[in-house]
Amino acid sequence: MRAPRTRLLSWGFTGPTLLFLLAFNIYPLVWNVVLGFRSGTLLGGSGASNGGANYARVFADPQFVEALRLTARFVGLAVGLELLLGFTLALCLRRDFRGKTALLTALLVPMMLSPAVVGLFWNLILNGNYGILNQVLISLAALNAIPGALYEAASIDRATPFTQFRRITLPLCAPLLGLAVLLRATDALKQFDLVMAITGPNDEKTQTLSTLLYQVEFRDGKVGLGASFACIVLVGVVGVATVFTRYMDRLRERPA
């Protein structure tokens, strides 16, 4: 009798969560894919099927090419600066000093704020998505996970600080740094709220893929075209995530 009761209890806990995922994640995703192959508008419903015409229009649109170029540049610069400056600050914060706890607490504050609010008030350093200081937290966790005995052994062998960094710190931090790059890259590819809060969706100099999608969907009212646009952005994000995931798998499988 215990097995059926246990199974029923398990479904009682997981069932609502599964229904929530189906209602708010799976169903909208499937319906968005369907709309991508229809000529729907915001006021006229889903419209009739038009094959792959929406995707052809997206790739032929010069605005899409320019938004793609701008987004790629933004991802490269933002993630690169986050990684470089964040890891450098993490190296500085690795050692114990007076006021370290208060400083780390202050660095956590931007993560508790809405990205739009952060964009309006701080706009750069304390940004919730690509803020330089937020990147320190993941890098610092990776540095603190390295056993101190490795550095002691390296010091006994008279290894220089640069050799210790190249042979110990960087290789052992690589998996967590890869995870940090993955999270920041996917966020940067989907960047929308900060652009809306700072410059709005109509500024061509800051028009990312997400803001262009907003224009197509809500300003122009082209639901079918916007849905195909959203699918393309989704495939791009999944592609980047897959590349980084496989890279991190290789790092874990690499012999010590």
N, C-alpha and C positions, 0 to 999 in steps of 0.2 A: 504493500500500500504506500510505502514511502516514496517509491520511484515516481508514480503518477503525480503525487502531491509535489514532489521536488520539481518535476517538469512543469507542472502548472504554475508553481511559484516563480520559476525561471522566466516563463513566458509573461507572467504578470509584471515582472520588472523590465524585461527587454521589449515587450510588445509595444508599449506607448512610445518608446524611443524609435523603434522601427517604423511605426506609423508616422511619427514626426518627420523622419528622414524621407520617407516616401512622399509625404505631402509637400514638404518644403524644399527638397533637394532633387530627388529622382524624377518626380513628375514634371517640375518646371524645366529640368534639363532635357527630358525627352520631348516635351512640347516645343521647346526652343529649337531643337533639331528639326522637328516637323515644320515649324514656321519658316525655317531657312529655305525650304523648297516651295514656298507659296508666295503669292503676290499680295500679301495682306497689308493693310494700313491701320493706323491707330483708331480711326473712326469707322472704317468699313469692314472690320472683322478679319478673319484669317485669309480670305481670298482664295483664288483658285491655284492649283499646282502649276508651277512654271519651270519644273526641272531644276537645272543648276544655273539658271539665269542670274539669280541673286549673287552667287559666288563669282560669276564672270564679271558682273558689274563692280563688285568690290575690288577685284584684282586689276581692273582696268581704270579705276578711279585714281587720278594723280594725288588726291588728298590722302588716300590710303597709303600710298607709297611714301609720301612725306611724313605722315604720322608714324609709320613703321620705322622710318629712318630716325626720327626724333626720339621715339620710344627706345630704340636700340642704343642710341647715344646716351640717353638718360640712364638706362640700366647699367651700361658699362661704366660711366663716370660715377654714378651714385654708389654702386656696389663696390667699385674699386676703391673709392675714397673711404667708404665705410670700413672696408677690410683693412686698409693700410693704417688709417688713423686710429680706428678702434683697437687693432692689435697693438699698435704702439702705446696707446694709453693703458691697455691692459698690462703690458710689460712694466709700465711705470707704477701701476697700482698693485702689482703682485706682492711687493714687500710690505711688511707691516709698518705703519707710521701713525702718529697721533692724528685723530680725526678721520681715519680711513672709513669707519663704519658710517659716520655722518655723510661723508662724501658719496659712498655707494648708495645710501638711502636717497640722497638727492638725485642721483643718476636714474633711480627707478621711477621717479615721479612722472616723467614724460610718457612712460608705458601705461600709466593709469588714465591718461587723458584721451579724449577723442582726437583722432588725427586731424579733423577739420579745425578743432580749437587750437591744436598745436600749430597747425599751418598759419592760422590767423595771428597768433601772438608771438610765436618764436620763429617759425618759418624756415629754420635751417638747423641750428645746432641741436635743439631739443625736439626735433621732429619725430613723431611716433613711428614713421615708416623707414626713413633713411637718415635719421639723426645719428651723428657721429658718436655721441656719447652712449647711445643705446647699444651700439655694437660692442662696446667694451665688455658688457656683462657676459655674453657668450664666450668671448675670447679669454676673459679672466677666469671663467670656470674651467676652460681647457688648460690654462696655465697652472691653476691650483691642483689639477688632477695629476700633474707630472710628479713622480716621486722625487723627493729631495736628494735621495741617495745617488741618483744618476749624476746630479751636478757635483756632489761631493767626490764621486769617483772620477769625474772629468777633471776636477780641480787637482786631484792627486796626480793625475796623468799630465798635468800642466797644459790642459787644453785652454786656448784663448776664449774670451767671451763670445767672439764671433763663431768659433768652432762649436761651442756649446749650443749656440742658437741654431746653427745650421744642421748639426748632427742629432740634437736632442729635442730642443723646443719646437722647431718647425715641424719635424716629422710626426711627433706625438700629438701636436695640436691639429694636424691636417684634417682628421675626420670631423671634429667639431667646427673647424673653420669652414669646411665644405658644407656642413649643415647650415651655418650662418649665411653663407653665400646663397644657398638654395632658397632660404626663407626670404632674404632681402631681394633676390632677383625676381621671385614670383610676385612679391608685393610691388616691386617697381614696374613690372610688366602690366599689372592691373591698376596702376596709379590713377586715381580719379578724384577722390575727395579733396586732396591738397590742391590740385590744379583748380578745382571748382572754387575753393575757398580763397585762393590767392589771386588768380587771374581770370577765372571763369572759362567756359568751354569755347568761347569764340575767338580767343587770342591764338593766331596761327603759330606764333613763336613757341607756345607751350601746349600745343594741341597733341596730346598723346592718343593712342589707339582707343582708350576708354572714353575720353572726352569726345572724340569723333563719333564713336558709337552712340553716345548720348545725343549728339546732334541729329544723327540719322534717325534714331528711334523716336525721340520726343519733340524735336524741333520740326523735322520734316515729316514725321508721322509714318515713316516707312517701316512697318513692323517686320515684314518678311526680310527686307534687306538688312535691317538691324539684327535680326536673329542670325542670319548667315555671318554677319560681322562678328557677333558674339561667339559663334562657334569657331571662327578662325582664331580669335584671341585665346579661347580656351585651349585649342590645339597647340598654340604657341607656348602657353604656360605649362601644359602637360609635357611638351617636348623638352623644355628646359629642365623641368623637374626630373624627367627620366634620365637625362644626361648626367645630372649631378648625382642622382641616386646610384647609377651604375658606377660612377667614379668613386663614390664612398664605399661601395661594395668591394671594389678593387683594393682600396686602401685597407679595408679590414682583412682581406684575404692575403695581403702582402706579408711575407715572412718578416719576423722581427729582426 
